[in-house]
Amino acid sequence: MGLGQIIGLWIAAGLTLMIFSFLYKDNPFYKFAEHVYVGVSAAYATFYFWDYVAMPKVVHPLMQPFSARHWLIIIPSIFGLMMLTRWFPKISWVSRWPIAISVGVGSGLAIVQGMQGYVIPQIQSTLLPLFGSSVTFNNPLTNLWSNPINNLIIIIGTITTIIYFYFSKEHKGFIGGTAKVGIVFIMVAFGASFGYTVMARISLLIGRISFLIDDWFIGSIMKIFQ
């Protein structure tokens, strides 16, 4: 391990401990690490945009001999420069045009992506037969009951959840009871989603603690006694 790697290791460990110090209370060390993180992230995003977006997709192609392809680069580049006019109050209205185009195009793509990626597959996943032909286990008895039970749970959960969000009629009687079943499925879904989020955060915590113990503490001690 070279000197540069050792210095980087100690800087990373120091910043990690500064972030963890927020568990005690808000303090200047945490604020320093937070500002460093935000600043480094902004600088990295800026250089990444310049090296991997602006230079290869705008600057380098425009330096080539002029062709019809240049118009596909000049027009969006002009729109991008128009967005920067928001820094100048007198001509900030110019930025509304590219922003409106970006929002419109982004909304159209988001709608198509949402329909094709979420809505339609979700509808297909709920149109299930109670006795499907798919085999997921080797046990014949399990095959007989696994698909019907799973499919029935999905169908009941989907229908009751939709009824819960049906507000055109008061939730009383059969509709009220069905809506309560939908609440159970919603809470189960929220609990599973929250549990997944907690597991992801714990995985990050384990990674940081492993870094502090294995890479920094033990690694530094071994380096000292070598």
Summary of the structure (lengths in Angstrom):
residues: 226
radius of gyration: 28.1
end to end distance: 11.4
largest distance: 77.0
contacts: 506
relative contact order: 0.06
helix: 85%
strand: 0%
